[in-house]
Amino acid sequence: TALEENLTGLTRAVERLTAKLEADTREHSTTARALAQLADGQERLILALQGEDGEGGAHVDAESRMRLRSIDVQLLRILEEISAGRQETMAELRTNLSSLTGYLARRRGSDGPSES
């Protein structure tokens, strides 16, 4: 019936959203590891540029500092995009789950006891 088709469609939509959320979570984990490695590399680069005495050596010039700042800004943008995508996916999943819950509640109400 049409009601069963609607329920099946909603179920499939929730399953797709769940799969997407799981994929986003795996991607976020991989991205987080990559960002951590990048940050670690930057720390090593900063230490190498500063030298052992902690003072900026001849290698640290305005262009180097500008490039490091640029990398930091880009990493921040990537992090914000990941966060926004995750929030968007969660909002979509909540909306679909709410629709499914409402549908099931209406379905349960229409299938209520009619024999009295």
C-alpha positions in Angstrom: 0.0 0.0 0.0 1.0 3.7 -0.2 1.4 3.8 3.5 3.9 1.0 3.5 5.8 2.6 0.6 6.0 5.8 2.5 7.3 4.0 5.5 9.8 2.1 3.4 11.0 5.4 1.8 11.4 7.1 5.2 13.4 4.0 6.5 15.7 4.1 3.4 16.2 7.9 3.9 17.2 7.3 7.5 19.5 4.5 6.5 21.2 6.7 3.9 21.6 9.5 6.4 23.1 7.1 9.0 25.5 5.8 6.4 26.5 9.4 5.4 27.0 10.3 9.1 29.2 7.3 9.6 31.2 8.1 6.5 31.6 11.7 7.7 32.7 10.5 11.1 35.4 8.3 9.5 36.4 11.1 7.2 36.6 13.5 10.2 38.8 11.0 12.1 41.1 10.7 9.1 41.2 14.5 8.6 41.8 15.0 12.3 44.8 12.7 12.1 46.1 14.5 9.0 45.7 17.9 10.7 47.4 16.6 13.8 50.4 15.5 11.7 50.4 18.8 9.9 50.4 20.7 13.2 53.2 18.4 14.5 55.2 19.1 11.3 54.7 22.9 11.9 55.9 22.6 15.4 59.1 20.8 14.2 59.5 23.4 11.5 59.2 26.3 14.0 61.8 24.6 16.3 64.1 24.1 13.4 63.7 27.7 12.2 64.3 29.1 15.7 67.4 27.0 16.4 68.3 25.4 19.6 68.7 28.6 21.6 65.0 29.5 20.9 66.1 32.7 19.1 64.9 33.3 15.6 67.8 32.5 13.3 68.6 33.8 9.9 66.0 31.5 8.4 63.2 33.2 10.1 62.2 36.1 7.9 59.0 38.0 7.1 58.1 35.7 4.3 58.5 32.6 6.4 56.3 34.0 9.1 53.7 35.0 6.5 53.7 31.6 5.0 53.3 29.9 8.4 50.4 32.3 9.2 48.8 31.4 5.9 49.0 27.7 6.7 47.5 28.3 10.1 44.6 30.3 8.5 44.0 27.5 5.9 44.0 24.8 8.6 41.5 26.8 10.6 39.2 27.1 7.5 39.4 23.4 6.9 38.5 22.7 10.5 35.5 25.1 10.3 34.3 23.5 7.1 34.5 20.0 8.7 32.6 21.3 11.7 29.9 23.0 9.6 29.5 19.9 7.4 29.1 17.7 10.5 26.5 20.0 12.0 24.6 20.1 8.7 24.5 16.3 8.5 23.4 16.1 12.1 20.6 18.6 11.6 19.4 16.7 8.5 19.4 13.5 10.4 17.5 15.0 13.3 14.9 16.4 10.9 14.4 13.1 9.2 14.2 11.2 12.5 11.6 13.7 13.7 9.6 13.2 10.5 9.8 9.5 10.9 8.8 9.7 14.6 5.8 11.9 13.7 4.8 9.5 10.9 5.0 6.5 13.1 3.0 8.3 15.8 0.3 9.2 13.3 0.3 5.7 11.9 0.0 4.2 15.4 -2.9 6.6 16.1 -4.7 5.6 12.9 -4.2 1.9 13.7 -5.5 2.4 17.2 -8.2 0.1 18.6 -11.4 0.4 16.5 -13.2 -2.4 18.2 -15.0 -1.4 21.4 
